[in-house]
Amino acid sequence: MTKAEIVNEIAKTTGIEKANVLLTIEKFMEVVKDSLANNENVYLRGFGSFIVKTRSEKTARNISKNTTIIIPAHKIPAFKPAKVFMEEVK
């Protein structure tokens, strides 16, 4: 399902204009991205959590040059679904 399909579904179900629904979804995504960029997790009860995970430093191999490189520790965004969400999907 694409963002446009989500906007259409919400607009059809609630009767809110598509432009307003799109603006709300865009703002929600912006708030989540900004929170994760500031190292703050976002918790949505009954849905899941958007969290920041830290990947530790590791050694990798550049096959084309046959050299070893060090990948520094870095942070990545992740989503952890709630138990209720998992049960519904199963």
PyMOL Python script that loads the backbone (N, CA, C, O; Angstrom):
from pymol import cmd

cmd.read_pdbstr("""\
ATOM      1  N   MET A   1       0.855  -1.176   0.000  1.00  0.00           N
ATOM      2  CA  MET A   1       0.000   0.000   0.000  1.00  0.00           C
ATOM      3  C   MET A   1       0.899   1.237   0.000  1.00  0.00           C
ATOM      4  O   MET A   1       1.843   1.323   0.786  1.00  0.00           O
ATOM      5  N   THR A   2       0.610   2.174  -0.866  1.00  0.00           N
ATOM      6  CA  THR A   2       1.399   3.400  -0.964  1.00  0.00           C
ATOM      7  C   THR A   2       0.800   4.492  -0.080  1.00  0.00           C
ATOM      8  O   THR A   2      -0.300   4.354   0.455  1.00  0.00           O
ATOM      9  N   LYS A   3       1.562   5.588   0.056  1.00  0.00           N
ATOM     10  CA  LYS A   3       1.078   6.714   0.850  1.00  0.00           C
ATOM     11  C   LYS A   3      -0.207   7.276   0.248  1.00  0.00           C
ATOM     12  O   LYS A   3      -1.128   7.646   0.977  1.00  0.00           O
ATOM     13  N   ALA A   4      -0.268   7.341  -1.085  1.00  0.00           N
ATOM     14  CA  ALA A   4      -1.475   7.859  -1.754  1.00  0.00           C
ATOM     15  C   ALA A   4      -2.680   6.976  -1.455  1.00  0.00           C
ATOM     16  O   ALA A   4      -3.784   7.479  -1.243  1.00  0.00           O
ATOM     17  N   GLU A   5      -2.474   5.673  -1.438  1.00  0.00           N
ATOM     18  CA  GLU A   5      -3.582   4.749  -1.133  1.00  0.00           C
ATOM     19  C   GLU A   5      -4.030   4.903   0.317  1.00  0.00           C
ATOM     20  O   GLU A   5      -5.222   4.818   0.612  1.00  0.00           O
ATOM     21  N   ILE A   6      -3.088   5.126   1.214  1.00  0.00           N
ATOM     22  CA  ILE A   6      -3.433   5.343   2.623  1.00  0.00           C
ATOM     23  C   ILE A   6      -4.247   6.622   2.762  1.00  0.00           C
ATOM     24  O   ILE A   6      -5.254   6.649   3.470  1.00  0.00           O
ATOM     25  N   VAL A   7      -3.810   7.683   2.084  1.00  0.00           N
ATOM     26  CA  VAL A   7      -4.539   8.959   2.123  1.00  0.00           C
ATOM     27  C   VAL A   7      -5.956   8.767   1.596  1.00  0.00           C
ATOM     28  O   VAL A   7      -6.909   9.248   2.210  1.00  0.00           O
ATOM     29  N   ASN A   8      -6.110   8.080   0.480  1.00  0.00           N
ATOM     30  CA  ASN A   8      -7.431   7.836  -0.083  1.00  0.00           C
ATOM     31  C   ASN A   8      -8.316   7.052   0.879  1.00  0.00           C
ATOM     32  O   ASN A   8      -9.489   7.384   1.051  1.00  0.00           O
ATOM     33  N   GLU A   9      -7.769   6.025   1.502  1.00  0.00           N
ATOM     34  CA  GLU A   9      -8.546   5.187   2.431  1.00  0.00           C
ATOM     35  C   GLU A   9      -9.001   5.989   3.643  1.00  0.00           C
ATOM     36  O   GLU A   9     -10.158   5.893   4.050  1.00  0.00           O
ATOM     37  N   ILE A  10      -8.103   6.777   4.222  1.00  0.00           N
ATOM     38  CA  ILE A  10      -8.465   7.577   5.397  1.00  0.00           C
ATOM     39  C   ILE A  10      -9.490   8.644   5.021  1.00  0.00           C
ATOM     40  O   ILE A  10     -10.448   8.873   5.759  1.00  0.00           O
ATOM     41  N   ALA A  11      -9.292   9.296   3.877  1.00  0.00           N
ATOM     42  CA  ALA A  11     -10.240  10.333   3.433  1.00  0.00           C
ATOM     43  C   ALA A  11     -11.620   9.742   3.192  1.00  0.00           C
ATOM     44  O   ALA A  11     -12.634  10.338   3.555  1.00  0.00           O
ATOM     45  N   LYS A  12     -11.652   8.555   2.571  1.00  0.00           N
ATOM     46  CA  LYS A  12     -12.935   7.909   2.286  1.00  0.00           C
ATOM     47  C   LYS A  12     -13.636   7.482   3.577  1.00  0.00           C
ATOM     48  O   LYS A  12     -14.851   7.630   3.706  1.00  0.00           O
ATOM     49  N   THR A  13     -12.872   6.956   4.522  1.00  0.00           N
ATOM     50  CA  THR A  13     -13.448   6.446   5.775  1.00  0.00           C
ATOM     51  C   THR A  13     -13.911   7.563   6.704  1.00  0.00           C
ATOM     52  O   THR A  13     -14.963   7.446   7.333  1.00  0.00           O
ATOM     53  N   THR A  14     -13.137   8.646   6.796  1.00  0.00           N
ATOM     54  CA  THR A  14     -13.444   9.700   7.758  1.00  0.00           C
ATOM     55  C   THR A  14     -14.203  10.873   7.181  1.00  0.00           C
ATOM     56  O   THR A  14     -14.837  11.621   7.926  1.00  0.00           O
ATOM     57  N   GLY A  15     -14.155  11.054   5.865  1.00  0.00           N
ATOM     58  CA  GLY A  15     -14.809  12.202   5.253  1.00  0.00           C
ATOM     59  C   GLY A  15     -13.969  13.464   5.278  1.00  0.00           C
ATOM     60  O   GLY A  15     -14.444  14.531   4.892  1.00  0.00           O
ATOM     61  N   ILE A  16     -12.730  13.357   5.725  1.00  0.00           N
ATOM     62  CA  ILE A  16     -11.819  14.503   5.745  1.00  0.00           C
ATOM     63  C   ILE A  16     -11.220  14.657   4.350  1.00  0.00           C
ATOM     64  O   ILE A  16     -10.994  13.667   3.655  1.00  0.00           O
ATOM     65  N   GLU A  17     -10.964  15.898   3.944  1.00  0.00           N
ATOM     66  CA  GLU A  17     -10.396  16.150   2.627  1.00  0.00           C
ATOM     67  C   GLU A  17      -9.022  15.504   2.483  1.00  0.00           C
ATOM     68  O   GLU A  17      -8.251  15.425   3.439  1.00  0.00           O
ATOM     69  N   LYS A  18      -8.732  15.040   1.257  1.00  0.00           N
ATOM     70  CA  LYS A  18      -7.463  14.367   0.995  1.00  0.00           C
ATOM     71  C   LYS A  18      -6.272  15.258   1.305  1.00  0.00           C
ATOM     72  O   LYS A  18      -5.267  14.781   1.833  1.00  0.00           O
ATOM     73  N   ALA A  19      -6.366  16.533   0.987  1.00  0.00           N
ATOM     74  CA  ALA A  19      -5.258  17.463   1.231  1.00  0.00           C
ATOM     75  C   ALA A  19      -4.922  17.542   2.718  1.00  0.00           C
ATOM     76  O   ALA A  19      -3.749  17.578   3.091  1.00  0.00           O
ATOM     77  N   ASN A  20      -5.953  17.570   3.566  1.00  0.00           N
ATOM     78  CA  ASN A  20      -5.742  17.627   5.014  1.00  0.00           C
ATOM     79  C   ASN A  20      -5.155  16.329   5.542  1.00  0.00           C
ATOM     80  O   ASN A  20      -4.290  16.347   6.418  1.00  0.00           O
ATOM     81  N   VAL A  21      -5.620  15.204   5.014  1.00  0.00           N
ATOM     82  CA  VAL A  21      -5.098  13.901   5.427  1.00  0.00           C
ATOM     83  C   VAL A  21      -3.624  13.788   5.037  1.00  0.00           C
ATOM     84  O   VAL A  21      -2.797  13.342   5.833  1.00  0.00           O
ATOM     85  N   LEU A  22      -3.303  14.196   3.809  1.00  0.00           N
ATOM     86  CA  LEU A  22      -1.922  14.142   3.339  1.00  0.00           C
ATOM     87  C   LEU A  22      -1.024  15.025   4.199  1.00  0.00           C
ATOM     88  O   LEU A  22       0.074  14.612   4.570  1.00  0.00           O
ATOM     89  N   LEU A  23      -1.476  16.230   4.518  1.00  0.00           N
ATOM     90  CA  LEU A  23      -0.706  17.138   5.357  1.00  0.00           C
ATOM     91  C   LEU A  23      -0.457  16.518   6.734  1.00  0.00           C
ATOM     92  O   LEU A  23       0.644  16.628   7.273  1.00  0.00           O
ATOM     93  N   THR A  24      -1.468  15.874   7.298  1.00  0.00           N
ATOM     94  CA  THR A  24      -1.338  15.233   8.611  1.00  0.00           C
ATOM     95  C   THR A  24      -0.336  14.088   8.566  1.00  0.00           C
ATOM     96  O   THR A  24       0.500  13.964   9.462  1.00  0.00           O
ATOM     97  N   ILE A  25      -0.407  13.260   7.546  1.00  0.00           N
ATOM     98  CA  ILE A  25       0.518  12.129   7.421  1.00  0.00           C
ATOM     99  C   ILE A  25       1.943  12.635   7.221  1.00  0.00           C
ATOM    100  O   ILE A  25       2.876  12.112   7.829  1.00  0.00           O
ATOM    101  N   GLU A  26       2.115  13.641   6.378  1.00  0.00           N
ATOM    102  CA  GLU A  26       3.441  14.212   6.143  1.00  0.00           C
ATOM    103  C   GLU A  26       4.026  14.780   7.439  1.00  0.00           C
ATOM    104  O   GLU A  26       5.205  14.577   7.732  1.00  0.00           O
ATOM    105  N   LYS A  27       3.209  15.486   8.205  1.00  0.00           N
ATOM    106  CA  LYS A  27       3.670  16.070   9.468  1.00  0.00           C
ATOM    107  C   LYS A  27       4.015  14.976  10.474  1.00  0.00           C
ATOM    108  O   LYS A  27       4.995  15.097  11.208  1.00  0.00           O
ATOM    109  N   PHE A  28       3.217  13.907  10.512  1.00  0.00           N
ATOM    110  CA  PHE A  28       3.502  12.775  11.408  1.00  0.00           C
ATOM    111  C   PHE A  28       4.874  12.185  11.079  1.00  0.00           C
ATOM    112  O   PHE A  28       5.683  11.950  11.977  1.00  0.00           O
ATOM    113  N   MET A  29       5.134  11.946   9.795  1.00  0.00           N
ATOM    114  CA  MET A  29       6.407  11.367   9.391  1.00  0.00           C
ATOM    115  C   MET A  29       7.563  12.306   9.720  1.00  0.00           C
ATOM    116  O   MET A  29       8.639  11.854  10.111  1.00  0.00           O
ATOM    117  N   GLU A  30       7.348  13.599   9.564  1.00  0.00           N
ATOM    118  CA  GLU A  30       8.378  14.586   9.884  1.00  0.00           C
ATOM    119  C   GLU A  30       8.698  14.581  11.378  1.00  0.00           C
ATOM    120  O   GLU A  30       9.864  14.647  11.765  1.00  0.00           O
ATOM    121  N   VAL A  31       7.667  14.503  12.211  1.00  0.00           N
ATOM    122  CA  VAL A  31       7.866  14.474  13.667  1.00  0.00           C
ATOM    123  C   VAL A  31       8.619  13.210  14.070  1.00  0.00           C
ATOM    124  O   VAL A  31       9.515  13.273  14.912  1.00  0.00           O
ATOM    125  N   VAL A  32       8.276  12.067  13.488  1.00  0.00           N
ATOM    126  CA  VAL A  32       8.965  10.814  13.802  1.00  0.00           C
ATOM    127  C   VAL A  32      10.435  10.916  13.384  1.00  0.00           C
ATOM    128  O   VAL A  32      11.320  10.556  14.160  1.00  0.00           O
ATOM    129  N   LYS A  33      10.703  11.405  12.163  1.00  0.00           N
ATOM    130  CA  LYS A  33      12.088  11.537  11.696  1.00  0.00           C
ATOM    131  C   LYS A  33      12.885  12.485  12.584  1.00  0.00           C
ATOM    132  O   LYS A  33      14.023  12.183  12.941  1.00  0.00           O
ATOM    133  N   ASP A  34      12.305  13.627  12.944  1.00  0.00           N
ATOM    134  CA  ASP A  34      13.004  14.587  13.791  1.00  0.00           C
ATOM    135  C   ASP A  34      13.285  14.012  15.178  1.00  0.00           C
ATOM    136  O   ASP A  34      14.355  14.237  15.743  1.00  0.00           O
ATOM    137  N   SER A  35      12.328  13.275  15.718  1.00  0.00           N
ATOM    138  CA  SER A  35      12.522  12.663  17.035  1.00  0.00           C
ATOM    139  C   SER A  35      13.651  11.638  16.990  1.00  0.00           C
ATOM    140  O   SER A  35      14.506  11.622  17.875  1.00  0.00           O
ATOM    141  N   LEU A  36      13.661  10.791  15.976  1.00  0.00           N
ATOM    142  CA  LEU A  36      14.715   9.788  15.858  1.00  0.00           C
ATOM    143  C   LEU A  36      16.065  10.451  15.612  1.00  0.00           C
ATOM    144  O   LEU A  36      17.082   9.981  16.123  1.00  0.00           O
ATOM    145  N   ALA A  37      16.092  11.530  14.839  1.00  0.00           N
ATOM    146  CA  ALA A  37      17.338  12.253  14.596  1.00  0.00           C
ATOM    147  C   ALA A  37      17.885  12.850  15.894  1.00  0.00           C
ATOM    148  O   ALA A  37      19.098  12.993  16.047  1.00  0.00           O
ATOM    149  N   ASN A  38      17.003  13.196  16.822  1.00  0.00           N
ATOM    150  CA  ASN A  38      17.404  13.730  18.126  1.00  0.00           C
ATOM    151  C   ASN A  38      17.576  12.621  19.164  1.00  0.00           C
ATOM    152  O   ASN A  38      17.649  12.889  20.364  1.00  0.00           O
ATOM    153  N   ASN A  39      17.640  11.382  18.695  1.00  0.00           N
ATOM    154  CA  ASN A  39      17.871  10.206  19.542  1.00  0.00           C
ATOM    155  C   ASN A  39      16.730   9.977  20.540  1.00  0.00           C
ATOM    156  O   ASN A  39      16.963   9.487  21.645  1.00  0.00           O
ATOM    157  N   GLU A  40      15.506  10.327  20.156  1.00  0.00           N
ATOM    158  CA  GLU A  40      14.326  10.100  20.985  1.00  0.00           C
ATOM    159  C   GLU A  40      13.460   9.037  20.321  1.00  0.00           C
ATOM    160  O   GLU A  40      13.168   9.126  19.128  1.00  0.00           O
ATOM    161  N   ASN A  41      13.053   8.044  21.081  1.00  0.00           N
ATOM    162  CA  ASN A  41      12.172   6.997  20.562  1.00  0.00           C
ATOM    163  C   ASN A  41      10.733   7.498  20.518  1.00  0.00           C
ATOM    164  O   ASN A  41      10.354   8.389  21.279  1.00  0.00           O
ATOM    165  N   VAL A  42       9.933   6.917  19.620  1.00  0.00           N
ATOM    166  CA  VAL A  42       8.521   7.269  19.493  1.00  0.00           C
ATOM    167  C   VAL A  42       7.702   6.020  19.800  1.00  0.00           C
ATOM    168  O   VAL A  42       7.870   4.997  19.137  1.00  0.00           O
ATOM    169  N   TYR A  43       6.823   6.089  20.792  1.00  0.00           N
ATOM    170  CA  TYR A  43       6.020   4.946  21.210  1.00  0.00           C
ATOM    171  C   TYR A  43       4.554   5.185  20.866  1.00  0.00           C
ATOM    172  O   TYR A  43       3.976   6.192  21.276  1.00  0.00           O
ATOM    173  N   LEU A  44       3.954   4.271  20.123  1.00  0.00           N
ATOM    174  CA  LEU A  44       2.538   4.341  19.777  1.00  0.00           C
ATOM    175  C   LEU A  44       1.872   3.077  20.336  1.00  0.00           C
ATOM    176  O   LEU A  44       1.983   2.000  19.751  1.00  0.00           O
ATOM    177  N   ARG A  45       1.197   3.216  21.447  1.00  0.00           N
ATOM    178  CA  ARG A  45       0.586   2.052  22.114  1.00  0.00           C
ATOM    179  C   ARG A  45      -0.393   1.342  21.181  1.00  0.00           C
ATOM    180  O   ARG A  45      -1.217   1.973  20.519  1.00  0.00           O
ATOM    181  N   GLY A  46      -0.281   0.029  21.150  1.00  0.00           N
ATOM    182  CA  GLY A  46      -1.155  -0.782  20.317  1.00  0.00           C
ATOM    183  C   GLY A  46      -0.696  -0.873  18.873  1.00  0.00           C
ATOM    184  O   GLY A  46      -1.279  -1.619  18.087  1.00  0.00           O
ATOM    185  N   PHE A  47       0.342  -0.125  18.509  1.00  0.00           N
ATOM    186  CA  PHE A  47       0.861  -0.164  17.143  1.00  0.00           C
ATOM    187  C   PHE A  47       2.315  -0.593  17.131  1.00  0.00           C
ATOM    188  O   PHE A  47       2.661  -1.599  16.512  1.00  0.00           O
ATOM    189  N   GLY A  48       3.173   0.165  17.812  1.00  0.00           N
ATOM    190  CA  GLY A  48       4.584  -0.203  17.866  1.00  0.00           C
ATOM    191  C   GLY A  48       5.454   0.984  18.260  1.00  0.00           C
ATOM    192  O   GLY A  48       4.961   2.052  18.620  1.00  0.00           O
ATOM    193  N   SER A  49       6.762   0.762  18.179  1.00  0.00           N
ATOM    194  CA  SER A  49       7.720   1.782  18.573  1.00  0.00           C
ATOM    195  C   SER A  49       8.723   2.021  17.454  1.00  0.00           C
ATOM    196  O   SER A  49       9.240   1.083  16.848  1.00  0.00           O
ATOM    197  N   PHE A  50       8.983   3.286  17.195  1.00  0.00           N
ATOM    198  CA  PHE A  50      10.066   3.670  16.304  1.00  0.00           C
ATOM    199  C   PHE A  50      11.243   3.967  17.220  1.00  0.00           C
ATOM    200  O   PHE A  50      11.181   4.887  18.035  1.00  0.00           O
ATOM    201  N   ILE A  51      12.315   3.192  17.090  1.00  0.00           N
ATOM    202  CA  ILE A  51      13.438   3.310  18.013  1.00  0.00           C
ATOM    203  C   ILE A  51      14.739   3.547  17.253  1.00  0.00           C
ATOM    204  O   ILE A  51      14.842   3.284  16.055  1.00  0.00           O
ATOM    205  N   VAL A  52      15.722   4.049  17.983  1.00  0.00           N
ATOM    206  CA  VAL A  52      17.059   4.248  17.438  1.00  0.00           C
ATOM    207  C   VAL A  52      17.936   3.134  17.982  1.00  0.00           C
ATOM    208  O   VAL A  52      18.077   2.983  19.196  1.00  0.00           O
ATOM    209  N   LYS A  53      18.525   2.354  17.082  1.00  0.00           N
ATOM    210  CA  LYS A  53      19.435   1.284  17.479  1.00  0.00           C
ATOM    211  C   LYS A  53      20.862   1.714  17.158  1.00  0.00           C
ATOM    212  O   LYS A  53      21.099   2.461  16.209  1.00  0.00           O
ATOM    213  N   THR A  54      21.796   1.239  17.951  1.00  0.00           N
ATOM    214  CA  THR A  54      23.199   1.529  17.716  1.00  0.00           C
ATOM    215  C   THR A  54      23.883   0.272  17.195  1.00  0.00           C
ATOM    216  O   THR A  54      23.867  -0.772  17.846  1.00  0.00           O
ATOM    217  N   ARG A  55      24.472   0.382  16.039  1.00  0.00           N
ATOM    218  CA  ARG A  55      25.256  -0.714  15.475  1.00  0.00           C
ATOM    219  C   ARG A  55      26.700  -0.513  15.916  1.00  0.00           C
ATOM    220  O   ARG A  55      27.242   0.585  15.796  1.00  0.00           O
ATOM    221  N   SER A  56      27.317  -1.563  16.422  1.00  0.00           N
ATOM    222  CA  SER A  56      28.690  -1.440  16.882  1.00  0.00           C
ATOM    223  C   SER A  56      29.668  -1.435  15.713  1.00  0.00           C
ATOM    224  O   SER A  56      29.321  -1.793  14.587  1.00  0.00           O
ATOM    225  N   GLU A  57      30.892  -1.024  16.004  1.00  0.00           N
ATOM    226  CA  GLU A  57      31.935  -0.996  14.986  1.00  0.00           C
ATOM    227  C   GLU A  57      32.234  -2.418  14.517  1.00  0.00           C
ATOM    228  O   GLU A  57      32.212  -3.356  15.314  1.00  0.00           O
ATOM    229  N   LYS A  58      32.512  -2.572  13.231  1.00  0.00           N
ATOM    230  CA  LYS A  58      32.834  -3.908  12.731  1.00  0.00           C
ATOM    231  C   LYS A  58      33.841  -3.814  11.594  1.00  0.00           C
ATOM    232  O   LYS A  58      34.028  -2.767  10.975  1.00  0.00           O
ATOM    233  N   THR A  59      34.473  -4.939  11.348  1.00  0.00           N
ATOM    234  CA  THR A  59      35.444  -5.044  10.265  1.00  0.00           C
ATOM    235  C   THR A  59      34.756  -5.650   9.062  1.00  0.00           C
ATOM    236  O   THR A  59      34.041  -6.645   9.179  1.00  0.00           O
ATOM    237  N   ALA A  60      34.973  -5.045   7.900  1.00  0.00           N
ATOM    238  CA  ALA A  60      34.370  -5.548   6.661  1.00  0.00           C
ATOM    239  C   ALA A  60      35.472  -5.707   5.626  1.00  0.00           C
ATOM    240  O   ALA A  60      36.620  -5.332   5.860  1.00  0.00           O
ATOM    241  N   ARG A  61      35.115  -6.258   4.497  1.00  0.00           N
ATOM    242  CA  ARG A  61      36.092  -6.525   3.454  1.00  0.00           C
ATOM    243  C   ARG A  61      35.639  -5.890   2.153  1.00  0.00           C
ATOM    244  O   ARG A  61      34.501  -6.088   1.727  1.00  0.00           O
ATOM    245  N   ASN A  62      36.522  -5.128   1.516  1.00  0.00           N
ATOM    246  CA  ASN A  62      36.269  -4.584   0.195  1.00  0.00           C
ATOM    247  C   ASN A  62      36.800  -5.617  -0.800  1.00  0.00           C
ATOM    248  O   ASN A  62      38.008  -5.712  -1.017  1.00  0.00           O
ATOM    249  N   ILE A  63      35.912  -6.373  -1.389  1.00  0.00           N
ATOM    250  CA  ILE A  63      36.301  -7.498  -2.239  1.00  0.00           C
ATOM    251  C   ILE A  63      37.036  -7.033  -3.487  1.00  0.00           C
ATOM    252  O   ILE A  63      38.001  -7.673  -3.904  1.00  0.00           O
ATOM    253  N   SER A  64      36.601  -5.937  -4.089  1.00  0.00           N
ATOM    254  CA  SER A  64      37.223  -5.500  -5.341  1.00  0.00           C
ATOM    255  C   SER A  64      38.679  -5.061  -5.151  1.00  0.00           C
ATOM    256  O   SER A  64      39.506  -5.265  -6.040  1.00  0.00           O
ATOM    257  N   LYS A  65      38.995  -4.466  -4.010  1.00  0.00           N
ATOM    258  CA  LYS A  65      40.371  -4.015  -3.755  1.00  0.00           C
ATOM    259  C   LYS A  65      41.126  -4.967  -2.840  1.00  0.00           C
ATOM    260  O   LYS A  65      42.321  -4.790  -2.606  1.00  0.00           O
ATOM    261  N   ASN A  66      40.435  -5.974  -2.322  1.00  0.00           N
ATOM    262  CA  ASN A  66      41.013  -6.957  -1.412  1.00  0.00           C
ATOM    263  C   ASN A  66      41.643  -6.277  -0.187  1.00  0.00           C
ATOM    264  O   ASN A  66      42.773  -6.580   0.195  1.00  0.00           O
ATOM    265  N   THR A  67      40.890  -5.357   0.412  1.00  0.00           N
ATOM    266  CA  THR A  67      41.359  -4.663   1.601  1.00  0.00           C
ATOM    267  C   THR A  67      40.342  -4.792   2.728  1.00  0.00           C
ATOM    268  O   THR A  67      39.161  -5.054   2.504  1.00  0.00           O
ATOM    269  N   THR A  68      40.829  -4.604   3.920  1.00  0.00           N
ATOM    270  CA  THR A  68      39.966  -4.626   5.093  1.00  0.00           C
ATOM    271  C   THR A  68      39.629  -3.183   5.460  1.00  0.00           C
ATOM    272  O   THR A  68      40.496  -2.309   5.470  1.00  0.00           O
ATOM    273  N   ILE A  69      38.356  -2.955   5.760  1.00  0.00           N
ATOM    274  CA  ILE A  69      37.936  -1.619   6.177  1.00  0.00           C
ATOM    275  C   ILE A  69      37.193  -1.711   7.503  1.00  0.00           C
ATOM    276  O   ILE A  69      36.608  -2.742   7.833  1.00  0.00           O
ATOM    277  N   ILE A  70      37.226  -0.642   8.238  1.00  0.00           N
ATOM    278  CA  ILE A  70      36.517  -0.567   9.511  1.00  0.00           C
ATOM    279  C   ILE A  70      35.262   0.271   9.301  1.00  0.00           C
ATOM    280  O   ILE A  70      35.333   1.417   8.857  1.00  0.00           O
ATOM    281  N   ILE A  71      34.118  -0.314   9.624  1.00  0.00           N
ATOM    282  CA  ILE A  71      32.856   0.418   9.585  1.00  0.00           C
ATOM    283  C   ILE A  71      32.606   0.936  11.000  1.00  0.00           C
ATOM    284  O   ILE A  71      32.426   0.139  11.921  1.00  0.00           O
ATOM    285  N   PRO A  72      32.592   2.245  11.185  1.00  0.00           N
ATOM    286  CA  PRO A  72      32.434   2.790  12.541  1.00  0.00           C
ATOM    287  C   PRO A  72      31.038   2.525  13.114  1.00  0.00           C
ATOM    288  O   PRO A  72      30.090   2.243  12.382  1.00  0.00           O
ATOM    289  N   ALA A  73      30.944   2.623  14.425  1.00  0.00           N
ATOM    290  CA  ALA A  73      29.647   2.486  15.086  1.00  0.00           C
ATOM    291  C   ALA A  73      28.727   3.590  14.583  1.00  0.00           C
ATOM    292  O   ALA A  73      29.155   4.727  14.389  1.00  0.00           O
ATOM    293  N   HIS A  74      27.459   3.243  14.375  1.00  0.00           N
ATOM    294  CA  HIS A  74      26.506   4.231  13.884  1.00  0.00           C
ATOM    295  C   HIS A  74      25.108   3.866  14.352  1.00  0.00           C
ATOM    296  O   HIS A  74      24.863   2.751  14.814  1.00  0.00           O
ATOM    297  N   LYS A  75      24.204   4.813  14.226  1.00  0.00           N
ATOM    298  CA  LYS A  75      22.816   4.618  14.665  1.00  0.00           C
ATOM    299  C   LYS A  75      21.926   4.402  13.459  1.00  0.00           C
ATOM    300  O   LYS A  75      22.149   4.980  12.394  1.00  0.00           O
ATOM    301  N   ILE A  76      20.904   3.555  13.637  1.00  0.00           N
ATOM    302  CA  ILE A  76      19.942   3.282  12.576  1.00  0.00           C
ATOM    303  C   ILE A  76      18.532   3.329  13.155  1.00  0.00           C
ATOM    304  O   ILE A  76      18.332   2.983  14.319  1.00  0.00           O
ATOM    305  N   PRO A  77      17.555   3.752  12.358  1.00  0.00           N
ATOM    306  CA  PRO A  77      16.167   3.716  12.814  1.00  0.00           C
ATOM    307  C   PRO A  77      15.619   2.292  12.686  1.00  0.00           C
ATOM    308  O   PRO A  77      16.016   1.541  11.795  1.00  0.00           O
ATOM    309  N   ALA A  78      14.716   1.940  13.573  1.00  0.00           N
ATOM    310  CA  ALA A  78      14.095   0.613  13.527  1.00  0.00           C
ATOM    311  C   ALA A  78      12.648   0.729  14.002  1.00  0.00           C
ATOM    312  O   ALA A  78      12.276   1.682  14.687  1.00  0.00           O
ATOM    313  N   PHE A  79      11.846  -0.256  13.624  1.00  0.00           N
ATOM    314  CA  PHE A  79      10.455  -0.310  14.069  1.00  0.00           C
ATOM    315  C   PHE A  79      10.234  -1.629  14.781  1.00  0.00           C
ATOM    316  O   PHE A  79      10.581  -2.690  14.262  1.00  0.00           O
ATOM    317  N   LYS A  80       9.658  -1.562  15.966  1.00  0.00           N
ATOM    318  CA  LYS A  80       9.337  -2.757  16.728  1.00  0.00           C
ATOM    319  C   LYS A  80       7.820  -2.784  16.924  1.00  0.00           C
ATOM    320  O   LYS A  80       7.281  -1.960  17.662  1.00  0.00           O
ATOM    321  N   PRO A  81       7.120  -3.728  16.268  1.00  0.00           N
ATOM    322  CA  PRO A  81       5.659  -3.766  16.391  1.00  0.00           C
ATOM    323  C   PRO A  81       5.215  -4.198  17.788  1.00  0.00           C
ATOM    324  O   PRO A  81       5.906  -4.958  18.467  1.00  0.00           O
ATOM    325  N   ALA A  82       4.058  -3.704  18.200  1.00  0.00           N
ATOM    326  CA  ALA A  82       3.469  -4.068  19.490  1.00  0.00           C
ATOM    327  C   ALA A  82       2.920  -5.491  19.421  1.00  0.00           C
ATOM    328  O   ALA A  82       2.672  -6.011  18.333  1.00  0.00           O
ATOM    329  N   LYS A  83       2.732  -6.114  20.570  1.00  0.00           N
ATOM    330  CA  LYS A  83       2.205  -7.488  20.607  1.00  0.00           C
ATOM    331  C   LYS A  83       0.825  -7.565  19.969  1.00  0.00           C
ATOM    332  O   LYS A  83       0.524  -8.519  19.251  1.00  0.00           O
ATOM    333  N   VAL A  84      -0.013  -6.571  20.226  1.00  0.00           N
ATOM    334  CA  VAL A  84      -1.360  -6.548  19.644  1.00  0.00           C
ATOM    335  C   VAL A  84      -1.269  -6.514  18.121  1.00  0.00           C
ATOM    336  O   VAL A  84      -2.016  -7.205  17.428  1.00  0.00           O
ATOM    337  N   PHE A  85      -0.350  -5.706  17.612  1.00  0.00           N
ATOM    338  CA  PHE A  85      -0.105  -5.595  16.165  1.00  0.00           C
ATOM    339  C   PHE A  85       0.331  -6.940  15.611  1.00  0.00           C
ATOM    340  O   PHE A  85      -0.173  -7.382  14.579  1.00  0.00           O
ATOM    341  N   MET A  86       1.261  -7.589  16.287  1.00  0.00           N
ATOM    342  CA  MET A  86       1.786  -8.894  15.833  1.00  0.00           C
ATOM    343  C   MET A  86       0.688  -9.953  15.798  1.00  0.00           C
ATOM    344  O   MET A  86       0.608 -10.741  14.856  1.00  0.00           O
ATOM    345  N   GLU A  87      -0.149  -9.969  16.818  1.00  0.00           N
ATOM    346  CA  GLU A  87      -1.223 -10.951  16.879  1.00  0.00           C
ATOM    347  C   GLU A  87      -2.220 -10.754  15.747  1.00  0.00           C
ATOM    348  O   GLU A  87      -2.728 -11.726  15.187  1.00  0.00           O
ATOM    349  N   GLU A  88      -2.501  -9.505  15.408  1.00  0.00           N
ATOM    350  CA  GLU A  88      -3.443  -9.217  14.341  1.00  0.00           C
ATOM    351  C   GLU A  88      -2.898  -9.626  12.976  1.00  0.00           C
ATOM    352  O   GLU A  88      -3.651 -10.075  12.112  1.00  0.00           O
ATOM    353  N   VAL A  89      -1.600  -9.473  12.785  1.00  0.00           N
ATOM    354  CA  VAL A  89      -0.981  -9.839  11.513  1.00  0.00           C
ATOM    355  C   VAL A  89      -0.914 -11.350  11.350  1.00  0.00           C
ATOM    356  O   VAL A  89      -1.074 -11.869  10.245  1.00  0.00           O
ATOM    357  N   LYS A  90      -0.676 -12.056  12.451  1.00  0.00           N
ATOM    358  CA  LYS A  90      -0.607 -13.517  12.398  1.00  0.00           C
ATOM    359  C   LYS A  90      -1.946 -14.061  11.995  1.00  0.00           C
ATOM    360  O   LYS A  90      -2.112 -15.276  11.888  1.00  0.00           O
TER     361      LYS A  90
END
""", "prot")
cmd.dss("prot")
cmd.show_as("cartoon", "prot")
cmd.util.cbc("prot")
cmd.orient("prot")
